[in-house]
Amino acid sequence: MDMLSRSLQSMGSPDVSVYFSGGSSRNRSGAESDDEEALRWAALERLPSFERLRTGILRSERRRGPGVEVDVRMLELTQRQAFVENVFKVAEEDNARFLKKLRARIDHAGIQIPTAEVRFRSLSVEAECHVGDRMLPTLTNAALDAVDSMLGLVGVSLGKTKTLHILKNVSGVVRPSRMTLLLGPPSSGKTTLLLALAGKLDPGLRVSGEVTYNGYGLDEFVPQKTAAYISQNDVHAGEMTVKETLDFSARCQGVGQRYELLQELMKKERQLGIYPDPEVDLFMKATSVEGGTLQTDYILRFSP
């Protein structure tokens, strides 16, 4: 869902009139299916808040009729696959259209998605490295390093070291709602810079300068809850399929702030008298409650 959030933030505010029929009025007129759908939404609004956040309307494959009420936590595999295939028939085109509808729902309710601006100024990272044979990864050197680290507490060093400047007086800004590309030759410090911005540098490195998120330093909040560094190499269980791996990762990650966003969104829509698009509503609910796996089916739909 983090990829989805960045996609939403990068989009402009579309014309919401395309996605909401009737504006902010609860009175609907027209086809009989619209009346039945309005009755279903009215029935959903009478449910307790806890149940309303877990109940959505699943339309048939032909999108005719008002659909059926379903518990988004209990969607069967066939239902999830049918939903994804029905909504995202042409992957790229339908996905862009769906994300605009999702963004339109949030904008129409007057809710702003939180963003973060990352600034770093005069950032320098240095490391003390052994020279000669001591730099080789041998068992003897590992034992000497352990002894050297203890003697270093009293200012004694057994080996010759040299200061390596990984980053030197680097400054810049990573602005929200944008994709930033970091380019550089090998061993130029790209990984070190990203680790520094994510607050995951090795404690043995000497760091100077400042890194701020919306003006707050890394010691004023928990950066791991705001930013994540993804390594080039990731370790997975070889016995698990791709789908099982994504499901496991999603369950470990949790839903984060999506549940609170959905609560506020539904509260605003109820006050304004807005009926959301059933497909967008079902997707947001299924990806915002514990136990839902629709997010995995969504990711696999666009995987090569």
N, C-alpha and C positions, 0 to 999 in steps of 0.2 A: 504493500500500500504506500510505502514511502515513494516509489517511482510514480505512482498515480498522483500523489500530492504535488510532486514537483511539476508534473505535466499540467495540473490544474493551475498552479501558480503562474506558469509561463504563458497562459492563455489570456487574451483580452476578454472583456465582458461582452458576450454575444447578445443578440437580440432575443430577450427572453420571451417575447410574444409568440415565438415559434413553438415553445415547449410547454406553455401553460394556457390551456383554453379557458376562457371565462375570466381571465385576469384574477382579481382578488375577490370575486363574487362567488358565493356558495350556491347561487341559483343556476342550475343548468337546464338547458332546453335543447331539443334536437332529437337525435336518434334514441331508440329505446335502450340500446347498449350503453349510451352515455348516462341515461337515468339509472340503469342498474349499477353501473360503476360508481356513480355518485352515492347510491345507497350503500354500497360496500365500504366506501371511504367513511361515510357517516357512521357505519357500524364499527369500523376500526377506531374512530375517534372516541367511541364510548367505552373502549377497552381501558383497563388500568394502564398507566404509563409504562410499567414494566413489560406488560404483554404487548402493548402497541409497538414497542421497539423491536419486538421479535416476530412480528406478524407482517407479512407482505402479501401482495396480490400477484399470483403467477398466471400470466396469460397463456392461452393455447398457442400452438405453433403457427397457426394462421392469423393470430391476433384478432380473432373475432370473439365477441362476447366479453363480459366483464372479468373473466378469469376466476380463479379460486383462491381462497385464503390459505396460506401455508405458514408453518413455523420455519423461519429461515435457518434455524439450527438443525432441522430434521430433513433438509432437502436430500432426496435420494440422488444417486449418481446419474441416473437417466434424466432426472429433472434438471440437474445442474448443467449437464451436457446439452440438453435441449435448449435451455435458456441461453447459453453461450453461443450455440450455433444459430439460434434464431435472431439474437441481437447483433451478432458480429459475423454476418454472412460474408461480407467483403472486409477482410481483416482491417486494413489500414483506413479505408474510407469510413466504415462503420464505427471504428474505434474513435477516430477524430470527432465524428458526429456525436457519439455517446459522451465523450469527455466534455464537449461543449454543453450538452444537455445537463450534465452533472454540475458543471461550473455555473450554468444559468440558474439552476435550482438554488445554489448557495447565494449567488448575487441577488436573486429575486427576494430572498428572505432578509437581505441586508446584513449578512454575516461576512466578516473578513477573515480569510485564512491567515494564521500567524506566519510571519516571515522572519528571517534572520540575516543580518548583514555582518559579514566577517571582515574585520580589519586587522592587519598585522603591520607593525612598524619597527624598523631597526632590529629585525629578528636575526639572531645569530645563534648557531649551534656548533659546539666544538666537542672534540673527543680526544682523550689521551690514548695513544696507540703505542704498543711496543714495537721496537725495530729489531732487525736481524732475525736470529733464530727464535727469539721469544714470541714472534708474531705467528709462528706456525701452530696449527691446532693439534698439539700432541698431548698425551696424558701427563707428561712431565710438566709442560708449560701450564696445563690446567691446574696442577697442584701448586706450582709456583705463583700463579695468579691468585689463588685462594690465600696463600700466605702473604702475598704482596698487599692484598686488600686489607688484611688485618694490620700489617705493619704501617700501612698508609694512614691509619688513624692516629699514629704518633709521629707522622711526618717522615717515615723511612721508606725508601724504595729500593727493591732488589734489582730492578732492570732499568734499562734506558728507554725512555718514552719520548714521543714526539707529539706535539699538538696538531691535530688535523681539523682544519676549518671546513665544515660541511656546508653551512650557510653563513653568509657574512653580510650583515646590514641589509636584509631583504625587507621590502615594504610593498604593500598592495592592498586591494579591496576585492572581496568576492561579494557581488551584489545579489540580492534576492531575485527570484523569478527569472533567472538566467542560467544557462549552462556554460560553465567556464572550462576551457581546455588548457591544460598545463603541458607544455612541450619543452623538451630539453634533451641533450645528449645523455648517454649512460653515465651514471655516477656523478650527475650534476646536482643532486640533492632534491629531486622531485618527491621521492617517497618520504624523505625527512621533513620536507615542508608540509606535506599532507598529514603526517603523523603529528607534527607540531600544532597544526590547526585543529586536529581532532583531540588534542590533549592526551596523546598516547605515546609520547617519546620515552625512550629508555631513561630511567632515573640516573644512570651513570653518565649521561651527557650533560655538558654545561650549556645552559640556555640563557640568553639575554634578549631584551626587547619585550614587546607586549603583543598579545593576541586578544582581541575583544569580539564578543558577539552582542550586537546592538548596544555597544558601549560598556558591556560588563566583561571583566577579566575572567580568565579561566578558573581563578580561585574563588569567584563569587557565585558560581553555579556548578552544576554537574554537566560538563561538556558531552559525556558519553550518552546523555539522554537527548542531545540535540544533533550531534554529528557522529558519523561512523566511518571508519576507514576500512575499505574492503581490499584485502590483499589480492595479488594476481593469482595466488595459489590458495585453494580452499580445500579443507579436508572433509570428506564425506564417507559414509559407510558404504562399502562396495556391494553389500547385499541388498541395499535399498534401491528401488526404481527412482527415476527422476521425479515422478509425482509424489512418491512417499517422502523423498528428501525435501521437496518444497512444502509439503504438508507439515512435516516435522519442524522445519524452520519457521513457518508461519505460526505454529502453536507456541513455539518457544518465544517468539518475538512478542506475541500478544497483540492486542488491538490498539494499544497506545491511547492517543487522544481522540481517535475516531468516534468512540462511543459518546464522549462528552460533546463533540461537535454535532453528532446526530441528535442528541437530546435537545440541544439549543436550537437546532434547525427545525425540528418538529414543533417545538414550542412557538417559534416565530411564525411558522406556517399556520398553526392553529389560530393564532391571534389575527393574522392577516386574511384567513379564510382561503388558503391556497391548497389546491389538490396537486400533489407532485406527479410526475410521470411514473406509472407503476413499475416500469423496468428499472429506472434510476433508483426509485425507492427500495425495491427489492435488493438491488446490488449493494447499495449503501448499508442496508440493514444486515445483509449476509456477511459483509466484510467488516462489520463493526461490533459483532457480538462474539463471545467465546464459543468455539466449537464449529464455526462456519468454515467450509473449505471451498467456497465458490471462488475465492481469490486465486487458488491454485489452478482451477480450470480456466480462469481468465488469463493467467500468465502463460499456460501451455497453449492457449489458442493462438498466441502471437509468437511462439517459439519456432525457430526454423526446423 
